[in-house]
C-alpha cells in the first residue's frame, strides 16, 4: 500500500508593491467593505445611551438621599457623552475600494492620538455643562463638596469616555476593520507578507 501524497506546499506569501492601493486579497476586500461606511448603529446606540443616562440621573440617582449615590448620575452622563464625542472619528469610513490607507515602509506618519486627546479634553470640559443642564436647580441641602464632586466626576468620566471607542473590544466596526487592515499590510497573515528592515554593521 502506497503512502498518501504529501500535502501541497503553502502558496507563496504575497509581496505588496507600492502600487497596491486596492484591496488585494479576499480578506482585505471584506475588511475594506466593512470599513467603508459610517457605523450608524454604533453612533445611534451611543445617542440612546446619552438619553438613558440623563433619564436615569433625573429619575433615579438625583432623588436618592445618599450624596455618593447622587454623584453616580453625573458620572454616567459624562461617560456616555464622552463616548459619543470620542466615537465620531472612529465610526467614520476608513477605507475605499479604490484606496487602502496603510503605513509606508518608513513607518506611520499620521497618528490619531492628538485628535483622540483633543476630543477627550472637549468631552471633559462639556460633560459638566451637560450634567448641570440636565440636573437643573440644585437642592439647598446639597453640600458644597457634593456640588464640586458632581463637576469633577462628570468631567473625568467624559474624558475617559471619549477614549473608550479606541479600545478594540468596544470600538466601532469601521475602526476595528481599519486596524485589522493596517495589521495585515504591516505584518501580513496567511495570505500577506512581512514588511520590515534588515541591516548589518
C-alpha positions in Angstrom: 0.0 0.0 0.0 1.4 3.3 -1.0 1.7 6.3 1.4 -0.6 9.2 0.7 1.0 12.0 -1.3 2.4 14.9 0.7 0.2 17.9 1.2 0.6 20.7 -1.3 3.0 23.4 -0.3 1.7 26.7 1.0 1.2 29.4 -1.6 3.9 31.9 -1.6 3.3 35.0 0.5 2.0 38.0 -1.3 4.5 40.8 -1.5 2.8 44.2 -1.6 4.1 46.6 -4.2 3.9 50.4 -3.8 1.1 50.5 -6.4 -1.1 48.1 -4.5 -3.6 50.7 -3.3 -6.6 48.5 -3.8 -7.7 45.6 -1.6 -5.7 42.7 -2.8 -6.9 39.5 -1.0 -10.4 38.4 -0.3 -10.0 39.2 3.4 -8.8 42.7 2.6 -11.9 43.2 0.4 -14.2 42.1 3.2 -12.5 44.3 5.8 -12.5 47.3 3.4 -16.2 46.8 2.7 -16.8 46.7 6.4 -14.8 49.9 7.0 -16.2 51.8 4.0 -19.4 53.1 5.6 -20.4 55.0 8.7 -21.2 52.8 11.7 -24.6 54.3 12.3 -25.6 51.5 14.6 -22.8 52.3 17.0 -23.4 56.1 16.9 -27.2 55.6 17.4 -26.6 53.3 20.4 -24.4 55.9 22.0 -27.1 58.6 21.5 -29.6 56.3 23.1 -27.1 55.7 25.9 -27.0 59.5 26.4 -30.7 59.7 26.6 -30.8 56.8 29.0 -28.1 58.2 31.3 -29.9 61.6 31.5 -33.2 59.8 32.3 -31.6 57.6 35.0 -29.9 60.6 36.6 -33.1 62.6 36.7 -35.4 59.8 37.8 -33.2 57.5 39.9 -29.9 58.9 41.2 -30.9 62.5 41.8 -33.7 61.5 44.1 -31.5 59.3 46.4 -30.7 60.6 49.9 -27.1 59.5 49.9 -24.7 62.1 48.3 -22.4 59.3 47.0 -25.3 57.7 45.1 -26.4 61.0 43.7 -22.9 61.5 42.2 -23.3 58.3 40.1 -25.7 60.1 37.7 -23.3 62.9 36.6 -20.6 60.3 36.1 -22.8 58.2 33.9 -23.9 61.2 31.9 -20.3 62.2 31.4 -19.2 58.7 30.4 -21.9 58.3 27.7 -21.4 61.9 26.5 -17.6 61.4 26.2 -18.1 58.1 24.4 -20.4 59.8 21.9 -17.9 62.6 21.1 -15.0 60.2 21.0 -16.7 57.8 18.6 -17.3 60.4 15.9 -13.9 59.8 14.2 -13.6 56.0 14.7 -17.1 55.5 13.3 -16.4 57.3 10.1 -15.4 55.5 6.9 -11.8 54.3 6.9 -11.4 52.5 3.6 -12.4 52.9 0.0 -12.4 50.2 -2.7 -10.0 52.4 -4.7 -7.7 53.3 -1.9 -6.4 51.3 1.1 -4.6 53.5 3.5 -1.6 51.8 5.2 1.8 52.8 6.6 4.7 53.2 4.2 7.9 51.2 4.7 9.4 54.1 6.7 6.7 53.9 9.3 3.4 55.6 10.2 3.4 59.3 9.6 -0.1 60.1 10.8 -1.4 59.4 14.3 -5.0 59.6 15.7 -3.6 60.3 19.2 -3.8 64.1 19.0 -7.4 64.0 17.7 -8.4 61.5 20.4 -6.8 63.6 23.1 -8.4 66.8 21.9 -11.8 65.1 21.8 -11.2 63.8 25.3 -10.4 67.3 26.5 -13.6 68.6 24.8 -15.7 65.9 26.4 -14.1 66.6 29.8 -15.0 70.3 29.5 -18.5 69.9 28.2 -19.7 66.9 30.3 -20.1 69.0 33.5 -22.1 71.6 31.5 -24.4 68.9 30.1 -24.7 67.3 33.6 -25.5 70.7 35.1 -28.2 71.5 32.5 -29.9 68.2 32.9 -29.7 68.3 36.7 -31.4 71.7 36.9 -31.6 73.7 40.1 -29.7 72.1 42.9 -31.3 71.4 46.2 -30.4 73.8 49.1 -29.4 70.9 51.4 -26.7 69.6 49.0 -23.3 70.3 50.4 -20.6 72.3 48.5 -18.4 69.3 48.4 -21.1 67.3 46.6 -21.7 70.1 44.1 -18.0 70.2 43.4 -17.7 66.5 43.1 -20.5 66.4 40.5 -18.4 68.7 38.3 -15.2 66.7 38.7 -16.8 63.3 38.4 -18.7 64.2 35.2 -15.6 65.9 33.7 -13.3 62.9 34.4 -15.9 60.4 33.2 -16.3 62.5 30.0 -12.5 62.5 29.4 -12.3 58.7 29.9 -15.4 58.0 27.9 -14.0 59.8 24.9 -11.1 57.3 24.8 -13.3 54.2 25.0 -14.2 54.0 21.3 -10.5 53.5 20.5 -10.4 50.3 22.7 -10.6 47.4 20.3 -13.1 45.4 22.4 -15.9 48.0 22.1 -14.8 50.1 19.2 -16.9 50.8 16.0 -16.7 48.1 13.3 -15.1 50.6 10.9 -12.3 51.3 13.4 -11.7 47.5 14.1 -11.7 46.7 10.3 -9.3 49.5 9.5 -6.9 48.4 12.3 -7.0 44.9 11.0 -6.2 46.1 7.5 -3.2 48.0 8.9 -2.1 44.9 10.7 -2.4 42.8 7.5 -0.4 45.3 5.4 2.3 45.8 8.1 2.8 42.2 9.4 1.0 40.0 6.9 -1.1 36.9 7.6 -1.5 33.6 5.9 -2.0 35.5 2.7 0.1 38.5 3.4 3.7 39.5 3.8 6.1 40.8 6.4 7.4 44.3 6.0 10.5 45.2 7.9 14.1 46.3 7.9 17.4 44.4 7.9 20.8 45.9 8.3 24.4 44.9 9.1 27.2 46.7 10.8 
